[in-house]
Amino acid sequence: MAEAFERVLLNVAYCDSTIEDEECLDDNDEKMDVDWDVHCENIETRSSPSNTPFIESGGKPTPTEQSLLVVVVALLNGADMTDFGCENSLITDEWREMILNFHNDKREIVAMGKQTDKSNKALPEAQQMFRMVWDCNVEMIAHEALTNCTAIPDTGLEVNGEGLDFREGIIPKKKDFNVLTETKQLLNAWYNEVRQSIIPDTLKWGPSYHNFSAIVRDDAKGMACTYTTACGDGMKMVCVYNAPKYNPNGVLYVKGTTCSKCGADTCTKGICLQKEYTPRKC
């Protein structure tokens, strides 16, 4: 088995291998025929670490190698994908990961003092900006709010007597609609408010950069977004942040030397990497 695995890894490394679905059977059938199309140059000269000659050009893998290659290809294709474990299967983990990465990438830029506003003045560094995590409980809260198709009050999305901060937007449906592309465009519009506004040195909140402020508020440690197409034209999306609607500090974030207040949390790329996160109670 180990030798076969080594041989399969060589196949992945050296060959342009494709697996073509030749015949998809009914749902009740337990297997499908697979056409193995292996394209290699001079593969007959390559050997596995045990000096066992590899598949000759035009040859077929053994059944064991076929099974292992399926596993290897699947692992390579999904190696960078996070399994969020949330209940709503209508939303993909790819969508969740894109949104979470977008937020944290922008937070890194701001926390390190590399973001400028409309006047080309760099915003100050953040002394304790957390790398946010995706909170499936928050996603559930957001989903329940959307299913009502009613406006969320300005006081926030109330959970256990506390209003959580949120942002919402409408994405018009159009031909060749791609949810990842359109969502990222909306997020960019939110974030780019910083380039259309003058951010005061005090970092006080302002209506012209309302959406930007949610992305970079330093006390938000968790978040989640969701969307629906059941509330009229277009796709309605809401992002909820596990932080009070009204920031007790009254500012976007507390300025200071980057990561100087991370404490026991590790600093990575200018933001504090949480050792522990407590999900929001629904």
C-alpha positions in Angstrom: 0.0 0.0 0.0 2.8 2.4 0.9 4.6 1.7 -2.3 1.5 2.2 -4.3 0.9 5.5 -2.6 4.4 6.7 -3.4 3.8 5.7 -7.0 0.6 7.7 -7.1 2.3 10.7 -5.7 4.8 10.5 -8.5 2.0 10.3 -10.9 0.5 13.5 -9.5 3.9 15.2 -9.6 5.1 14.1 -13.0 2.0 13.6 -15.2 -0.9 15.6 -16.5 -3.5 13.2 -15.1 -7.2 13.6 -15.6 -10.2 11.5 -14.5 -13.1 11.6 -16.8 -16.6 10.4 -15.7 -17.4 8.0 -18.4 -20.8 6.7 -17.2 -22.9 8.1 -14.4 -25.2 5.5 -13.1 -28.5 5.9 -11.3 -28.5 7.2 -7.7 -29.2 3.7 -6.4 -26.1 2.3 -8.1 -23.0 2.2 -6.0 -20.3 2.8 -8.6 -19.5 4.5 -11.8 -17.1 3.7 -14.6 -14.1 6.0 -14.8 -11.9 6.6 -17.8 -8.3 7.1 -16.6 -6.5 9.4 -19.0 -2.8 9.6 -18.0 -0.5 11.8 -20.1 3.2 11.6 -19.3 6.4 12.4 -21.0 9.1 9.7 -20.8 7.3 8.3 -17.8 8.8 4.9 -18.5 12.2 6.2 -17.3 10.8 7.3 -13.9 10.8 5.0 -10.9 9.3 5.0 -7.4 11.5 5.4 -4.4 11.7 1.6 -4.2 13.1 1.6 -7.8 9.9 -0.1 -8.9 9.3 1.0 -12.5 6.3 3.3 -12.7 3.4 3.0 -15.2 4.7 2.9 -18.7 3.4 5.6 -21.1 -0.1 4.7 -22.0 -0.5 2.1 -19.2 -3.3 1.8 -16.7 -2.9 2.3 -12.9 -3.6 -0.7 -10.7 -6.9 -0.7 -8.8 -5.1 0.3 -5.6 -3.4 3.2 -7.4 -6.7 4.3 -8.9 -8.3 4.5 -5.5 -5.3 6.4 -4.0 -5.2 8.8 -6.9 -8.8 9.7 -6.4 -8.0 10.5 -2.7 -4.8 12.5 -3.7 -6.6 14.6 -6.3 -9.5 15.3 -3.9 -7.1 16.4 -1.2 -5.1 18.6 -3.6 -8.3 20.2 -4.9 -9.7 20.9 -1.4 -6.4 21.4 0.5 -7.1 25.1 1.1 -10.8 24.9 1.8 -12.0 25.3 5.4 -14.9 23.1 6.7 -17.0 25.6 8.6 -19.6 23.0 9.8 -22.5 25.4 9.6 -26.1 24.1 9.2 -27.2 26.0 6.2 -26.2 23.8 3.3 -27.6 26.3 0.7 -24.5 28.4 1.4 -21.1 27.1 0.3 -18.0 27.0 2.4 -16.3 28.7 -0.5 -18.6 31.7 -0.1 -18.0 31.8 3.6 -14.3 31.6 3.3 -14.1 34.3 0.7 -16.0 36.7 3.0 -14.0 35.9 6.1 -10.7 36.2 4.2 -11.8 39.5 2.7 -12.5 40.9 6.2 -9.3 39.7 7.7 -7.2 40.8 4.8 -8.6 44.3 5.1 -8.1 44.3 8.8 -4.5 43.5 8.4 -4.0 46.4 6.1 -5.6 48.8 8.4 -4.0 47.5 11.6 -0.5 48.0 10.1 -1.3 51.6 9.1 -1.2 50.9 5.4 -4.7 52.2 4.5 -5.2 55.7 3.3 -8.4 57.8 3.2 -9.6 60.3 0.6 -6.9 62.8 1.6 -4.2 60.1 1.1 -3.5 60.3 4.8 -2.7 56.9 6.3 -5.0 55.7 9.0 -3.2 55.0 12.3 -2.1 51.6 13.4 -4.4 49.5 15.6 -3.1 48.2 18.9 -5.4 45.2 19.2 -7.4 44.2 16.1 -8.5 40.6 16.2 -8.4 38.1 13.4 -12.1 37.3 13.1 -13.6 33.8 13.0 -16.7 32.6 11.3 -19.4 32.0 13.9 -22.1 29.5 12.8 -24.4 30.7 15.5 -24.2 34.2 14.3 -24.9 32.9 10.8 -28.1 31.2 12.1 -29.1 34.5 13.8 -28.6 36.3 10.5 -30.5 33.7 8.6 -33.5 33.9 10.9 -33.6 37.6 10.5 -33.5 37.4 6.7 -36.3 34.8 6.4 -38.7 37.3 7.8 -38.0 39.7 4.9 -38.4 42.6 7.3 -36.0 45.5 7.9 -33.5 45.1 10.7 -33.9 47.9 13.2 -31.2 50.5 13.5 -30.6 49.4 17.1 -29.1 46.2 15.7 -30.0 42.6 15.4 -31.3 41.8 18.9 -30.1 38.6 20.6 -30.7 38.0 24.3 -31.4 41.6 24.9 -28.3 42.9 23.0 -28.3 44.5 19.6 -25.5 43.0 17.4 -23.8 45.2 14.8 -24.8 44.3 11.2 -24.6 45.5 7.6 -26.9 44.6 4.8 -27.1 45.2 1.0 -29.0 44.2 -2.1 -27.3 42.7 -5.1 -29.3 42.9 -8.3 -29.8 39.7 -10.1 -28.6 39.7 -13.7 -27.6 37.4 -16.5 -24.6 35.1 -15.7 -25.0 36.0 -12.0 -22.0 34.7 -10.0 -22.6 34.9 -6.3 -18.9 34.9 -5.3 -18.1 37.7 -7.8 -21.1 39.8 -7.0 -20.7 39.4 -3.2 -17.1 40.5 -3.4 -18.1 43.6 -5.4 -20.5 44.5 -2.6 -17.8 44.0 0.0 -15.4 46.1 -1.9 -18.0 48.9 -2.2 -18.4 48.8 1.6 -14.7 48.8 2.3 -13.8 51.5 -0.4 -15.9 54.0 1.6 -12.6 54.8 3.3 -11.1 56.1 0.0 -14.2 58.4 -0.4 -14.1 59.8 3.1 -11.9 61.9 5.4 -11.4 59.7 8.5 -10.8 62.0 11.5 -7.7 61.4 13.7 -10.0 60.5 16.5 -11.3 57.6 14.4 -14.9 58.5 15.3 -17.7 56.9 13.4 -19.2 58.8 10.5 -22.1 58.0 8.2 -20.1 58.3 5.0 -18.0 55.3 6.1 -20.6 53.4 7.9 -20.0 50.0 6.2 -16.2 50.4 6.3 -16.4 50.9 10.1 -18.0 47.4 10.6 -15.2 45.7 8.7 -12.5 47.2 10.8 -14.0 47.6 14.3 -11.4 46.1 16.6 -13.7 44.5 19.2 -15.4 42.2 16.7 -13.9 38.7 17.1 -16.6 36.7 15.2 -18.9 37.3 12.3 -21.0 35.6 9.7 -23.0 36.6 6.6 -25.9 35.0 4.8 -28.2 35.8 1.9 -31.6 35.1 0.4 -33.3 35.6 -2.9 -36.8 35.2 -1.4 -37.4 38.8 -0.4 -38.1 40.4 -3.8 -35.8 41.4 -6.6 -32.2 40.6 -6.3 -30.1 38.9 -3.6 -30.3 40.3 -0.1 -27.2 39.8 2.0 -26.6 40.6 5.7 -23.4 40.4 7.6 -23.6 40.3 11.4 -20.7 40.9 13.7 -20.4 39.5 17.2 -20.1 42.9 18.8 -22.6 45.5 20.2 -24.3 47.7 17.7 -23.0 50.7 19.5 -19.3 50.4 20.0 -18.6 51.3 23.7 -15.3 52.9 22.7 -17.1 55.2 20.3 -14.3 54.8 17.7 -13.6 52.5 14.8 -10.6 51.0 16.7 -8.1 52.0 19.4 -5.0 53.3 17.8 -1.5 52.4 19.0 1.5 50.4 18.0 0.4 47.4 15.9 -0.3 44.3 18.1 1.0 46.0 21.2 -2.1 44.9 23.1 -2.4 41.3 21.8 -1.4 40.0 25.2 -1.4 36.2 25.2 -2.7 36.1 21.6 -0.2 35.7 18.8 0.4 38.6 16.5 0.3 37.7 12.8 0.3 40.2 9.9 -0.6 43.0 12.2 -3.7 41.4 13.9 -4.2 39.3 17.0 -4.8 35.6 16.4 -7.2 34.4 19.0 -6.3 31.4 21.0 -9.9 30.8 21.9 -13.2 32.1 20.6 -16.6 31.7 22.4 -19.5 31.4 19.8 -22.4 33.7 20.3 -25.4 32.1 22.1 -28.5 32.2 20.0 
